[in-house]
Amino acid sequence: MMEYTNLHEWQSALKKGEFSCLEAVNHYIEHIEKDTHNAFVEIFYGEARERATVIDQKLRYGTAGKLAGMIIGIKDNLCLKDHHVSAGSKILDGFESLYTATVVERLVKEDAIIIGRLNMDEFAMGSSNTTSYYGPVKNPHNPAMVPGGSSGGSAAAVAAGLCHAALGSDTGGSVRQPAAFCGIYGLKPTYGRLSRYGLIAFASSFDQVGPMTTNLEDMALLMEVMAGKDPMDSTSSSRPVEAFSKALQSEQKFTIGYLAETLNHPGLDPVIRQKTLDTLELLRSQGHSVVEVHMPYLDYLTPIYYIIATAEASSNLARYDGVHFGYRSPNAKTMDEVYTLTRTEGFGTEVKRRIMLGTFVLSSGFYDAYYGRAQRARRLITDTTNELFQLCDFLLTPTTPGTAFPIEKKFDDPTKLYLEDVFTVLANITGIPAISIPAGRHSSGLPIGIQLMAPKYNDFQLFELAAQLRSINT
């Protein structure tokens, strides 16, 4: 099978008859079956092969779609009709979806091949992909390390060459952090740019579907296909979909602001700090302006995010009660036991922790003290961020304060793991687009990521600058 640089090369080889879609699917299935990273939780054997056969015919007749032959994995919280979906949780064990997520439907219409479900932290709650009901995912660069989370299966699958691209979801950094840990591209679009219909909710005002790829060309094409208004999602944007692929040829010069507080953060790895400084120097050498800007509320971002996100999770996960669908405790004898035992047995430790936190901050007597104040603080952060974009076109930070950490690492205080999101949650709190760009290797051999953020709906410009930074991945 040919080496794959981007979809254009792949499709050229298909059209020349170097191999067929069916042969390609069989090749990838064989590799997935041998995979030791635990990235996939299910392979769609029959359907993937049937789709490949149909697309081979379309290619012969010249009627194939934009994504013909692209093999894509989807995170286990995206619905595909008549297929299992579990959000990495026992409580949805055996549940089959009744409909297909809009973003997945749009990929299929353009003849992408959905090859299977990808592992994830349970209900997207985690930064390590160790909370999954299916067990931890291993980083392809070092199996002893985590791939990041919650879209760790998506990142690992792409980095290991088990699919061309994958879909993840980003609530507080869950696409960008694993992308950085696994050395690939990960995009969180502007909130509302991609439909959330068919995405199992964690925190509805933060959640956003995002593509994960090895190259920007494929990522831009996926955005062109998936973006756009969806009548099934009232929060989806009605703005016209731009030709994101054209952004990759731009040589436009910008003003980039680097957040001084991130470079001076006590938890930042010195090698990552130096890589960030080197990236700023590269931008200067390309003719861009680089300015120092300040986010005085950096240390408040994670608490704000976790108060609001857990509150929304508490509400969203109330539906999993053993009555309507999914797992029901076989030990329950009364209605009270159906609820209590099902949720006790069905949810993992981290999910139960966040449900309890969210229920607490929404409870009588604490609502205004926690949830209400966090929402006001969110507005302050949004206003401050918008003011920063009056000084610069983009914000640049490291994606993560460190590289991938050991799977076996124990956290005496679970909130320490939440600080993995310290540089990524800003984009989710404010709804702005952000991308993690692979930026070479740490001295330990593990990948590093650099993050770019842009004003709302400036996703096109984000691709413009990201394309000019491709040379940092050395």
Order of alpha helices (4+ residues) and beta strands (2+ residues): alpha-alpha-beta-alpha-beta-alpha-beta-alpha-beta-alpha-beta-beta-alpha-beta-alpha-alpha-beta-alpha-alpha-alpha-alpha-beta-alpha-alpha-beta-beta-alpha
